[in-house]
């Protein structure tokens, strides 16, 4: 079984991804690996930020690592907040403030179309591989639900009639951008956690 360090400090993401991978891989968090740094996300694309995170941790540990970067891309806002989704309302990563800013910027706009996009960067045996997952949907005019995290209370995926924040994790994973990207990673590694 492959052991992978997941280069994130976000325990919500850890829980989501462990739910998808089950016992296929041994996933170690940064905290479990004894790494306490906050990895920078200085780039203008999800791909570059994902690569930055996996590369930094790989250089520190010399182990197999994966990371992900996710953005909410809103059509009427020309793709905003996109790569700055976590810091949309400022560097404090305050998702209540981020949602308030998003809803204010969309006020009166009838085009609510949006998508979540996740890019996973895997560094395995010194080589990098990228995987993408996309979830199309739309933005509500008010928050609904208290599950999940981030923009989940204002996002309804296509094919559903409730927000991500009103769903169980299993329900969310029927649509989830993050699950789609991780499923590609699982397929790449092989169902038994080995390449093939």
C-alpha positions in Angstrom: 0.0 0.0 0.0 1.3 3.4 -1.0 1.8 6.0 1.8 1.1 9.6 0.7 1.6 12.8 2.7 -1.4 15.1 2.1 0.1 18.6 1.9 -2.7 20.5 3.7 -3.6 21.9 7.1 -7.3 21.8 6.3 -8.8 19.0 8.3 -12.1 19.3 6.4 -10.3 18.4 3.2 -8.5 15.6 5.0 -11.8 14.1 6.1 -13.4 14.4 2.6 -10.4 12.8 0.9 -10.1 9.9 3.4 -13.8 9.2 2.9 -13.1 8.8 -0.8 -9.9 6.8 -0.6 -11.0 4.5 2.3 -8.3 2.0 3.0 -6.7 2.1 -0.5 -3.8 4.3 0.7 -2.2 5.3 3.9 -2.7 9.0 4.0 -0.6 11.0 6.4 -1.5 14.6 7.3 1.1 17.3 7.7 0.3 17.3 11.4 0.8 13.6 11.6 4.1 14.0 9.8 5.2 16.6 12.3 5.2 19.4 9.8 3.8 22.7 11.1 4.6 25.2 8.3 1.9 27.1 6.5 2.6 26.5 2.8 2.4 29.6 0.6 0.0 29.8 -2.3 1.6 32.7 -4.3 0.6 31.8 -7.8 -2.1 32.8 -10.2 -3.4 29.4 -11.1 -4.7 26.4 -9.1 -2.2 24.2 -11.0 0.8 26.3 -9.9 -0.4 26.5 -6.3 -1.0 22.7 -6.1 2.5 22.1 -7.5 4.0 24.6 -5.0 2.4 22.8 -2.0 3.4 19.3 -3.1 6.9 20.4 -4.1 7.6 22.1 -0.8 6.5 19.1 1.3 8.3 16.7 -1.0 11.6 18.6 -0.7 11.2 18.6 3.1 10.3 14.9 3.5 11.6 13.2 0.3 8.4 11.2 0.5 5.5 10.7 -1.9 3.2 13.7 -1.5 -0.1 15.0 -2.9 -1.7 18.4 -2.5 -4.7 20.1 -4.0 -5.9 23.6 -4.7 -9.5 24.4 -5.2 -11.3 27.5 -6.5 -14.9 28.6 -7.0 -15.2 30.2 -10.4 -18.3 32.4 -10.9 -19.2 33.1 -14.5 -20.8 36.6 -14.0 -17.6 37.6 -12.0 -15.2 36.6 -14.8 -14.1 33.5 -12.9 -13.7 35.2 -9.5 -12.9 34.4 -6.8 -11.0 31.5 -8.5 -7.5 31.0 -7.2 -8.1 33.6 -4.4 -11.2 31.8 -3.1 -9.8 31.2 0.4 -8.6 34.9 0.6 -11.4 36.6 -1.4 -12.3 39.0 1.4 -8.7 39.3 2.8 -5.8 37.3 4.0 -7.6 36.1 7.1 -9.3 33.2 5.2 -12.7 34.1 6.8 -15.3 32.2 4.8 -18.2 34.2 6.3 -16.6 37.4 5.0 -15.8 35.6 1.7 -19.4 34.5 1.2 -20.7 38.0 2.2 -18.5 39.6 -0.4 -19.5 37.0 -3.1 -23.2 37.5 -2.5 -22.7 41.3 -2.5 -20.9 41.2 -5.8 -23.6 39.1 -7.3 -26.5 41.1 -5.9 -29.2 41.6 -8.6 -27.4 39.4 -11.1 -29.6 36.7 -12.6 -26.6 34.7 -13.9 -25.7 32.6 -10.9 -23.7 30.0 -12.8 -20.5 28.8 -11.1 -18.2 25.8 -10.8 -15.8 24.4 -8.3 -12.5 23.3 -9.8 -9.9 21.2 -8.0 -6.4 20.4 -9.2 -4.5 17.7 -7.4 -0.7 17.5 -7.7 0.9 14.1 -7.0 4.6 13.8 -6.6 5.4 10.1 -6.8 8.9 8.7 -7.1 10.2 12.2 -8.0 7.7 12.8 -10.8 4.7 15.1 -10.8 1.2 14.2 -12.1 -1.8 16.5 -12.2 -5.5 15.5 -11.9 -8.5 17.8 -12.3 -12.1 17.6 -11.0 -14.9 20.0 -11.8 -18.4 20.4 -10.4 -20.8 22.7 -12.2 -23.6 24.4 -10.4 -24.9 27.8 -9.3 -24.8 30.3 -6.4 -27.8 30.8 -4.1 -28.9 34.3 -3.0 -28.7 33.3 0.6 -26.9 30.7 2.7 -28.5 27.3 3.4 -27.2 24.5 5.6 -24.5 24.2 8.1 -22.5 21.2 7.0 -19.3 21.3 4.9 -17.0 24.3 4.8 -16.0 27.3 2.6 -18.6 28.3 0.0 -20.7 25.1 0.6 -23.7 27.1 2.0 -24.2 29.1 -1.2 -23.4 26.4 -3.9 -25.9 24.0 -5.4 -24.4 21.5 -7.8 -26.2 20.7 -11.1 -28.6 17.9 -10.6 -29.3 18.6 -6.9 -31.8 20.8 -5.2 -30.0 21.5 -1.9 -26.7 23.2 -1.2 -23.4 21.3 -0.4 -23.9 22.5 3.2 -27.2 20.7 3.4 -25.7 17.4 2.3 -24.0 14.6 4.2 -20.5 13.9 3.1 -21.7 10.9 1.1 -24.3 13.0 -0.7 -21.7 15.7 -1.4 -19.3 13.1 -2.9 -21.9 12.2 -5.5 -21.1 15.6 -7.1 -17.8 16.8 -5.5 -15.1 18.3 -7.6 -12.5 17.1 -5.0 -13.8 13.5 -5.2 -13.6 13.6 -9.1 -10.0 14.7 -8.9 -9.1 12.1 -6.2 -10.9 9.4 -8.2 -8.6 10.1 -11.1 -5.6 9.8 -8.7 -6.9 6.5 -7.4 -7.3 5.2 -10.9 -3.8 6.3 -11.8 -2.3 4.5 -8.7 -4.5 1.4 -9.1 -7.4 0.3 -6.9 -5.0 -1.6 -4.6 -2.9 1.5 -3.9 -0.2 0.3 -6.3 0.7 1.6 -9.7 -0.9 -0.3 -12.5 
